[in-house]
Amino acid sequence: MGWTELLAAVPIYLVLTAAAGFTLVLVAEMESLESAAVPLLALTGAATLATAFAVLALRVRWPAAIGLRRAAPRWLLLGVAAGLVTRVLAIGVGWSYQQLTGDLSNPQAFLGDALAGDDALTLAGIMLTGALLVPFAEELLFRGIGYGALRRYGVWVAVPASAALFAIAHGVNVILVIAFVLGIVCALLYERSRSVWPAVVTHVVFNASGFLIASLFLGGPA
């Protein structure tokens, strides 16, 4: 991975996510935003995954170059632990951001609204798209390509820089600081294991635990 891939990824990602967003707007005009939660996550994941593979096809064309290589079981277990620890850290980081900035907005609030309906099918759909598809796609793009391209400048540059790109992609809001912390953790796992799978596991556990917590506290009596 190099600057060719990194510079190509930006416009491709922007175009595909903009197209996904436009599609979502059309859907949201017909239905409430929370009812479009699963399509939104599916479109976002598909756009991100398409970006990663389009960039890979430009020049390198070697899956291992973006971390698609086998990882030892201990790294996958470490990924599970890292996802749970990062979820706990996210609570403190998010709260600190809100106290310092006074910004109480949450662009992902519609996911909580969707989960509050206590609908098993909605929860299953959000888990499949938001806790499996999106983490896999984002790790390929932001760790496999983003971190991979910046790694030539050393770990101390690549880790925070790739995490910053990941955070900025989530917008300037409370999600930004949480995504930055998650990006740091995933980049370090990728660096140490040389495989993207531990980072994917961390991201999956992080997202899934968040959705489960939201479903538990925002849902009905069940």
C-alpha atoms as one frame of an Amber mdcrd trajectory, in Angstrom:
protein
   0.000   0.000   0.000   1.191   3.524  -0.783   0.053   7.039  -1.596  -1.483
   5.803  -4.852  -3.987   3.720  -2.901  -4.521   6.305  -0.169  -5.220   9.165
  -2.575  -7.465   6.986  -4.714  -9.420   5.782  -1.690 -10.571   9.275  -0.680
 -12.574  10.258  -3.808 -13.896   6.732  -4.329 -15.084   6.574  -0.725 -16.665
  10.034  -0.887 -18.500   9.294  -4.121 -19.811   5.905  -3.002 -20.859   7.064
   0.470 -22.515  10.151  -1.054 -24.453   7.873  -3.387 -25.430   5.718  -0.409
 -26.504   8.835   1.496 -28.597  10.077  -1.414 -30.294   6.698  -1.614 -30.961
   6.861   2.112 -32.564  10.299   1.764 -34.986   8.846  -0.764 -35.789   5.993
   1.606 -36.153   8.315   4.599 -38.667  10.446   2.691 -40.933   7.430   2.522
 -40.219   6.074   6.000 -38.859   7.332   9.326 -35.080   7.425   9.725 -35.042
   4.750  12.404 -36.940   2.383  10.114 -34.170   2.905   7.542 -31.414   1.973
  10.025 -30.669  -1.412   8.501 -30.612  -0.156   4.879 -28.335   2.698   5.960
 -25.839   0.358   7.597 -26.017  -2.020   4.643 -25.392   0.781   2.131 -22.576
   2.251   4.220 -20.903  -1.123   4.600 -21.285  -1.941   0.915 -19.848   1.444
  -0.133 -16.867   1.053   2.195 -16.210  -2.523   1.110 -16.462  -1.567  -2.567
 -13.958   1.241  -1.962 -11.467  -1.125  -0.343 -11.594  -3.698  -3.121 -11.600
  -1.070  -5.878  -8.441   0.458  -4.425  -6.842  -2.967  -4.011  -7.542  -3.735
  -7.675  -5.769  -0.584  -8.893  -2.202  -1.780  -8.504  -1.378  -4.250  -5.740
  -4.018  -6.946  -6.302  -2.774  -9.009  -3.359  -5.283  -9.582  -0.501  -2.510
 -10.050   2.063  -1.427  -6.463   1.366  -4.514  -5.249   3.248  -4.125  -7.754
   6.048  -6.256 -10.599   4.723  -4.020 -13.287   6.147  -4.473 -15.909   8.847
  -4.162 -14.818  12.474  -3.237 -17.017  15.428  -6.150 -17.833  17.770  -4.544
 -15.881  20.619  -4.733 -12.696  18.534  -8.427 -13.264  17.875  -9.056 -13.773
  21.588  -7.099 -10.616  22.287  -9.329  -8.888  19.753 -12.420  -9.924  21.747
 -10.910  -8.561  24.969  -9.806  -5.359  23.233 -13.312  -4.798  21.878 -14.855
  -5.078  25.336 -12.236  -2.856  26.981 -12.601  -0.242  24.242 -16.380  -0.256
  24.699 -15.877   0.621  28.372 -13.336   3.310  27.453 -15.773   4.748  24.918
 -18.259   5.567  27.660 -15.721   7.723  29.488 -14.314   9.278  26.328 -17.757
  10.168  25.000 -18.863  11.633  28.328 -15.655  13.706  28.579 -16.176  15.070
  25.064 -19.719  16.135  25.914 -18.638  17.840  29.139 -15.789  19.727  27.474
 -17.647  20.826  24.344 -21.269  20.963  25.486 -22.152  19.091  22.305 -24.842
  16.593  23.281 -25.803  15.683  19.727 -25.519  12.096  18.566 -25.710  11.386
  14.833 -26.264   7.711  15.577 -29.266   8.325  17.821 -31.561   6.881  15.154
 -29.954   3.473  15.771 -31.025   3.710  19.404 -34.513   4.661  18.261 -34.587
   1.620  15.977 -33.432  -0.677  18.785 -35.910   0.863  21.227 -38.718  -0.797
  19.318 -37.722  -4.148  20.865 -38.004  -5.825  17.450 -35.918  -8.988  17.131
 -35.727  -8.682  13.337 -34.450  -5.111  13.565 -31.827  -6.144  16.114 -30.755
  -9.051  13.891 -30.526  -6.768  10.858 -28.481  -4.169  12.723 -26.181  -6.882
  14.046 -25.604  -8.345  10.574 -24.955  -4.989   8.933 -23.625  -2.769  11.704
 -21.729  -5.357  13.734 -20.408  -7.574  10.929 -20.451  -5.929   7.494 -19.457
  -2.397   8.532 -16.562  -3.422  10.834 -15.123  -5.779   8.210 -15.349  -3.151
   5.475 -13.954  -0.325   7.625 -11.013  -2.390   8.831 -10.047  -3.270   5.265
 -10.228   0.394   4.251  -8.848   2.247   7.272  -6.393  -0.321   8.604  -5.571
  -2.429   5.556  -5.256   0.541   3.180  -5.043   3.643   5.396  -2.634   2.286
   7.991  -0.817   0.215   5.378  -0.089   3.283   3.256   1.124   5.339   6.228
   3.198   2.567   7.828   6.306   3.599   5.848   6.549   6.654   8.096   6.738
   4.534  11.230   4.292   3.243  13.795   4.222   6.504  15.769   2.950   8.340
  12.689   0.803   5.644  11.112  -1.206   4.719  14.220  -2.543   8.199  15.128
  -2.778   9.361  11.504  -4.846   6.372  10.359  -6.986   6.625  13.500  -7.560
  10.314  12.734  -8.723   9.486   9.202 -11.077   6.887  10.632 -12.405   9.387
  13.175 -12.914  12.202  10.650 -14.899   9.827   8.428 -17.446   9.658  11.262
 -17.908  13.455  11.377 -17.113  16.117  13.955 -19.249  14.964  16.869 -19.037
  12.688  19.873 -18.428   9.708  17.584 -15.173  11.314  16.388 -13.295  10.877
  19.680 -14.696   7.396  20.239 -13.737   6.329  16.705 -10.241   7.744  17.267
  -9.730   5.551  20.340 -11.077   2.502  18.497  -8.824   3.330  15.547  -5.760
   3.442  17.804  -6.561   0.044  19.308  -7.272  -1.590  15.946  -4.144  -0.129
  14.338  -1.951  -1.462  17.143  -3.507  -4.909  16.822  -2.932  -4.845  13.069
   0.662  -3.764  13.562   1.450  -6.480  16.084  -0.437  -9.380  14.483   0.233
  -8.457  10.825  -3.342  -9.549  10.129  -6.498  -7.461   9.854  -8.644 -10.151
  11.492  -7.858  -9.274  15.146  -8.822  -5.660  14.377 -12.017  -6.875  12.700
 -12.860  -8.950  15.782 -12.253  -5.943  18.039 -14.463  -3.740  15.873 -17.198
  -6.401  15.703 -17.232  -6.874  19.488 -17.183  -3.103  20.035 -20.151  -2.461
  17.737 -22.123  -5.540  18.794 -21.756  -4.767  22.488 -22.946  -1.208  21.869
 -26.021  -2.420  20.010 -26.802  -4.982  22.706 -26.472  -2.379  25.459 -28.733
   0.000  23.540 -31.270  -2.745  22.954 -31.213  -3.722  26.619 -31.625  -0.218
  28.046 -33.747   1.373  25.318 -35.968  -1.572  24.452 -39.212  -2.712  26.009
 -39.728  -4.960  29.049 -38.458  -8.002  27.112
